[in-house]
């Protein structure tokens, strides 16, 4: 390998790794109202990058050798998704911070992109000698944008279903949701492998180009499904833990609707009109038996938390 090829390879790997880490950080940031411990997310990323590839290399090679090509692709996808998902299962089992399907999406995405980072390194090192020097950088970045992203979205979907299973009641329902997640994630992974296999060795790129929007569309659809599931869980918990009026107010807040006393208080705070803040707070406190008082306490807690973050 020439110095130019080595430089292009190193640059491509550094940029691709930075992009994958940035995507994990962005997904973690999206869950900004209930963020997971960053060290735990990093640990899951390391699991995907270090443990899962080591465990899957020998088993995957054996499965691919014994089965026909489509079945081998399917077995490989299933094995990889299972091993990546083990990190999410450990978090579900032992972390008190895990409490929603979107948490599973964050951890699953981290495990998938950790796996993709190491796989990128291995594939690039093996494939660089066959790529013209002038195309190495572009080839590495293309692989990062396509194949690496699929690992993140497939395992992210598996993690989301594991989160749904964790919060569900009944062993049968939990097992069904976990199995459903593994099937969907494996299906996404297998569809991508099949598209790559179809396009490999030919000038036909349409299977790959057609698969990308479908796969990422499924990921976004799953994310929307997990958010709906979280709202459903919140409503059920509110009905059990709070008075009826408070539950109704919080349900409306989930839909972006707020009571007039609360809006008046927020307006007075933002405008800093002397005397109006106290009057608006009194009107809010007068709402219901304890609902207005609890709302004010929650608002003050959020404001204290926000000011502490600014400091």
QUIFEN-V653865 format. One record per residue. N is the residue number from 0. PHI is phi in radians with two decimals (* if undefined). D_LAST is the distance of its C-alpha to the last C-alpha in Angstrom with 1 decimal. Layout:
N;PHI;D_LAST + N;PHI;D_LAST
This chain:
0;*;51.7 + 1;-1.32;51.3 + 2;-1.10;48.4 + 3;-1.14;47.5 + 4;-1.13;47.6 + 5;-1.12;45.5 + 6;-1.15;42.8 + 7;-1.11;42.8 + 8;-1.13;42.5 + 9;-1.09;39.7 + 10;-1.10;37.8 + 11;-1.07;38.4 + 12;-1.18;37.3 + 13;-1.12;34.0 + 14;-1.14;33.2 + 15;-1.14;34.2 + 16;-1.12;32.3 + 17;-1.08;29.1 + 18;-1.12;29.8 + 19;-1.15;30.3 + 20;-1.11;27.2 + 21;-1.11;25.3 + 22;-1.13;27.1 + 23;-1.05;26.1 + 24;-1.10;22.4 + 25;-1.15;22.8 + 26;-1.10;24.7 + 27;-1.09;22.1 + 28;-1.17;19.4 + 29;-1.03;21.8 + 30;-1.48;21.6 + 31;-1.26;18.0 + 32;-1.50;18.6 + 33;-2.68;20.0 + 34;-1.19;19.2 + 35;-1.41;21.5 + 36;-1.00;20.5 + 37;-1.09;20.4 + 38;-1.12;22.7 + 39;-1.22;25.1 + 40;-1.09;25.3 + 41;-1.10;25.9 + 42;-1.12;28.6 + 43;-1.16;30.3 + 44;-1.06;30.2 + 45;-1.15;31.9 + 46;-0.99;34.4 + 47;-1.04;35.4 + 48;-1.42;35.7 + 49;-1.93;37.5 + 50;-1.44;39.1 + 51;-1.03;40.4 + 52;-1.06;42.3 + 53;-1.12;43.9 + 54;-1.27;45.1 + 55;-1.59;46.4 + 56;-1.02;48.3 + 57;-1.24;51.5 + 58;-1.13;51.6 + 59;-1.16;50.8 + 60;-1.08;53.5 + 61;-1.14;56.0 + 62;-1.13;55.3 + 63;-1.14;55.6 + 64;-1.29;58.8 + 65;-1.45;60.4 + 66;-1.86;59.6 + 67;-1.12;60.6 + 68;-1.01;58.0 + 69;-1.06;56.5 + 70;-1.19;56.4 + 71;-1.14;55.0 + 72;-1.10;52.2 + 73;-1.16;51.5 + 74;-1.11;51.7 + 75;-1.12;49.3 + 76;-1.11;46.8 + 77;-1.11;47.1 + 78;-1.13;46.8 + 79;-1.11;43.7 + 80;-1.12;41.9 + 81;-1.11;42.9 + 82;-1.22;41.7 + 83;-1.17;38.3 + 84;-1.21;37.9 + 85;-1.01;38.5 + 86;-1.11;34.9 + 87;-1.16;33.7 + 88;-1.06;36.4 + 89;-1.11;35.0 + 90;-1.14;31.5 + 91;-1.02;33.0 + 92;-1.30;35.1 + 93;-2.02;32.7 + 94;-1.81;29.1 + 95;-1.33;27.8 + 96;-1.36;25.1 + 97;-1.39;27.8 + 98;-2.59;28.4 + 99;-2.83;29.2 + 100;-1.08;31.4 + 101;-1.19;28.5 + 102;-1.07;27.3 + 103;-1.08;30.8 + 104;-1.09;30.6 + 105;-1.11;27.5 + 106;-1.18;29.2 + 107;-1.11;32.5 + 108;-1.09;31.3 + 109;-1.10;29.7 + 110;-1.11;33.0 + 111;-1.13;35.0 + 112;-1.31;33.2 + 113;-1.12;33.2 + 114;-1.03;37.0 + 115;-1.11;37.3 + 116;-1.08;35.6 + 117;-1.24;38.3 + 118;-1.07;41.1 + 119;-0.97;40.2 + 120;-1.03;40.7 + 121;-1.17;44.0 + 122;-1.18;45.4 + 123;-1.15;44.5 + 124;-1.06;46.1 + 125;-1.31;49.2 + 126;-1.68;49.4 + 127;-0.98;48.7 + 128;-1.03;52.3 + 129;-1.65;53.6 + 130;-1.86;51.3 + 131;-1.01;52.3 + 132;-0.98;50.0 + 133;-1.21;49.1 + 134;-1.94;47.8 + 135;-1.07;45.9 + 136;-1.06;42.4 + 137;-1.11;42.9 + 138;-1.09;44.5 + 139;-1.10;41.6 + 140;-1.19;39.0 + 141;-1.11;41.4 + 142;-1.11;41.6 + 143;-1.11;37.8 + 144;-1.15;37.5 + 145;-1.68;40.3 + 146;-1.08;41.2 + 147;-1.11;37.8 + 148;-1.09;36.2 + 149;-1.13;39.0 + 150;-1.03;38.1 + 151;-1.13;34.5 + 152;-1.26;35.7 + 153;-1.14;38.6 + 154;-1.28;36.8 + 155;-1.08;33.8 + 156;-1.14;36.5 + 157;-1.03;37.9 + 158;-1.09;34.5 + 159;-1.09;34.0 + 160;-1.16;37.4 + 161;-1.12;36.7 + 162;-1.14;33.7 + 163;-1.10;36.1 + 164;-1.12;38.6 + 165;-1.07;36.2 + 166;-1.64;35.5 + 167;-1.58;39.1 + 168;-1.85;41.7 + 169;1.73;45.0 + 170;-1.08;45.8 + 171;-1.15;47.9 + 172;-1.14;45.3 + 173;-1.10;42.7 + 174;-1.10;45.2 + 175;-1.12;46.1 + 176;-1.17;42.6 + 177;-1.11;42.0 + 178;-1.13;45.3 + 179;-1.07;44.6 + 180;-1.07;41.4 + 181;-1.14;43.2 + 182;-1.17;46.1 + 183;-1.14;43.9 + 184;-1.08;41.8 + 185;-1.13;45.1 + 186;-1.09;46.7 + 187;-1.09;44.0 + 188;-1.08;44.2 + 189;-1.13;48.0 + 190;-1.04;48.2 + 191;-1.21;46.3 + 192;-1.04;48.5 + 193;-1.17;51.6 + 194;-1.11;50.5 + 195;-1.12;50.0 + 196;-1.12;53.4 + 197;-1.16;55.1 + 198;-1.43;53.9 + 199;-1.11;54.4 + 200;1.35;57.4 + 201;-2.45;58.0 + 202;-1.50;56.9 + 203;-1.39;55.8 + 204;-1.89;52.0 + 205;-1.11;52.0 + 206;-1.06;51.3 + 207;-1.20;48.1 + 208;-1.14;47.0 + 209;-1.30;48.1 + 210;-1.28;46.3 + 211;-1.01;42.8 + 212;-1.09;42.0 + 213;-1.16;43.6 + 214;-1.11;41.6 + 215;-1.24;38.2 + 216;-1.12;39.4 + 217;-1.11;40.0 + 218;-1.07;36.5 + 219;-1.15;34.9 + 220;-1.11;37.4 + 221;-1.15;36.5 + 222;-1.06;32.8 + 223;-1.11;33.8 + 224;-1.07;36.0 + 225;-1.15;33.3 + 226;-1.13;31.0 + 227;-1.07;34.0 + 228;-1.12;34.7 + 229;-1.08;31.2 + 230;-1.07;31.6 + 231;-1.12;34.9 + 232;-1.12;33.6 + 233;-1.07;30.9 + 234;-1.12;33.6 + 235;-1.14;35.8 + 236;-1.19;33.2 + 237;-1.08;32.4 + 238;-1.11;36.1 + 239;-1.56;36.4 + 240;-1.91;33.3 + 241;-2.24;32.7 + 242;-1.05;35.0 + 243;-1.05;36.8 + 244;-1.11;35.0 + 245;-1.07;31.5 + 246;-1.08;32.7 + 247;-1.15;34.1 + 248;-1.12;31.0 + 249;-1.25;28.9 + 250;-1.09;31.7 + 251;-1.12;31.6 + 252;-1.10;27.8 + 253;-1.07;28.5 + 254;-1.66;30.9 + 255;1.45;28.5 + 256;-1.97;30.2 + 257;-2.30;28.5 + 258;-1.23;30.2 + 259;-1.06;30.6 + 260;-1.03;28.9 + 261;-1.19;25.7 + 262;-1.12;25.8 + 263;-1.10;26.6 + 264;-1.15;23.6 + 265;-1.10;21.3 + 266;-1.12;23.2 + 267;-1.16;22.9 + 268;-1.14;19.1 + 269;-1.18;18.8 + 270;-1.52;21.5 + 271;0.97;20.3 + 272;-1.44;24.0 + 273;-1.10;24.7 + 274;1.55;26.6 + 275;-1.30;26.4 + 276;-1.12;23.3 + 277;-1.12;25.2 + 278;-1.11;28.4 + 279;-1.14;26.9 + 280;-1.15;25.3 + 281;-1.11;28.7 + 282;-1.15;30.4 + 283;-1.18;28.2 + 284;-1.11;28.8 + 285;-1.28;32.5 + 286;-1.38;32.7 + 287;1.23;34.7 + 288;-1.43;35.1 + 289;-2.26;31.6 + 290;-1.08;30.3 + 291;-1.13;28.6 + 292;-1.12;27.0 + 293;-1.13;25.8 + 294;-1.10;24.4 + 295;-1.12;22.4 + 296;-1.08;21.0 + 297;-1.10;20.0 + 298;-1.10;18.4 + 299;-1.12;16.4 + 300;-1.13;15.4 + 301;-1.14;14.3 + 302;-1.12;12.3 + 303;-1.09;10.5 + 304;-1.12;10.0 + 305;-1.17;8.8 + 306;-1.18;6.3 + 307;-1.11;5.1 + 308;-1.18;5.4 + 309;-1.18;3.8 + 310;-1.13;0.0
